[in-house]
Amino acid sequence: MTATLSDFFVYSTRTFKALFQPPFRSKDTFQQLEFVTWQSLPVIVFCVSFAAMVTIMESSFHMKLMVQNDSLVPGFASLLILRELGVVVSSLLLTSRVGAGLAAEVGSMQVTEQVDALRMLGIDPIRFLVIPRLIACTVGGVILSLIANLVCLYCAMLISELKLGYSSGSFLTGMRAFVSYKDLVFAMIKGGCFGTVIPIVSCFFGLRCESGAEGVGKATTNSVVVASVAIIVMDFVLTYIFSHFY
Amino acid sequence: MRPQTKVGLLFLLSVVLMVAFAFALGVLQPFSNSNELKVAYNFAGGIEVGSPVRVMGIKVGKVRSIQFEPQFKMPESGEQVKLVITISVSKEAWPTVRKDSHFFINLAGVIGEKFLEISPGTLENPELTPGQVVRGEDPPRIDQLISQSYAVAGKILEFVNKNEGSLVDTIDTLNKLVLNFDKMLKQLDKTAKDPEVHKIVKNFNAILDDGAFFTHELRGPEAQKTIKLLNELFHRLEPMDAKAIKKFLQEEGIRARLF
């Protein structure tokens, strides 16, 4: 366990060091970015929409239960969606889709000795494999968290109009009373941080993959579990830090 | 489609969404149609940047900024005011904000959302100029009111404890007084219904009528003439002393006792 943590620390340091060393593989970075954002967008939008709808309906139910009035639900639900729900749900979905894919891809390369071949050719696997994915996931995390948040808010507005009886105008008025623009900025920063965690963890487990199909599966599972846990812990840390700015 | 194009489209979409969200929240107002006004307070009662500004209950703007100005003095009165709040008011509502308008800080909603309420001014007063500094009405400090109420309640309790006996006596006396007054009112009611009293009142009324007739006659020209003659007679009699009058009366054969 200690050895693994030590390896992870050394590997992370090397990764961040390599991040600022050219050459930057722009073509590969854009391909990864397309994989992370464009291809993940439908599933993320679909899932967060339902999460937002559930959130606003549950909020209304609980408010009515407690104070027999749900007039504040649009504001509260918007704030909850913007500060937590949109970014965390989209990052966890990104972990299960992209993180698992990255771990499996890098793990397969490790098992089939393609990583060793890169080393033989004098190419640093971190700079070659990890950096484009790291940049893609970080930028993708920011973009996806933004889109996911706004889609969530739109779906919440739809439900509040169709189910709860609040017009879009009153929803926006309620939202304005609670939400500030920095909530969105902090959500995007969170998205970027969560996006950074995913490729680092996934590639770490991929590069440490043991031989055989079982090894690849194990690396994939570990990467998803560890990245998800890391995201939730990091969410707490970032929320604590951001709370000083309110 | 190339990956670069797809990523570029998504990036563009993100920028558009960010701008749209800023516009929806009112952070960006490229087509702003409002004027700014500075309202000075010494106590702002918890109002915040972004709090709504209302005229006659309708939202017409919001609080733009709050500045601490320790050296600030009101231009006209010279009053020291340490807090200057910059607000925006839409041009549509601007003509209703006049020199005699009042600027209150109020509470609204279930959770007590703070807002700045502007009472509309009268047409006799001129409109305010954009950027002008006006004095707001400081909201009451609830904490101070509560503490003052506690102090007053304490003093009342102390007074009651110290003068418990006297207070009881006073209340007893008051009670008796009220009872007596009640009895008196009943007696009066009874008396008013008595036929004898009716008769007395009727007679008194007749006397008053006669008196009125008599005084009316006195105001007539004949009576005035008589009074004038009497007055002249008294003036002529004034220089005469008792002896002269006595002699005059004796000569006339009138017996009278004078002085």
Interface residues (C-beta under 8 A of the other chain):
Chain A: F30 Q31 L33 E34 T37 W38 L41 V67 N69 S71 L72 V142 I143 L146 I147 L150 L172 M175 R176 A177 V179 S180 Y181 L184
Chain B: P3 Q4 K6 V7 L10 F11 L13 S14 L17 M18 A20 F21 A22 A24 L25 G26 V27 G50 G109 V110 I111 E113
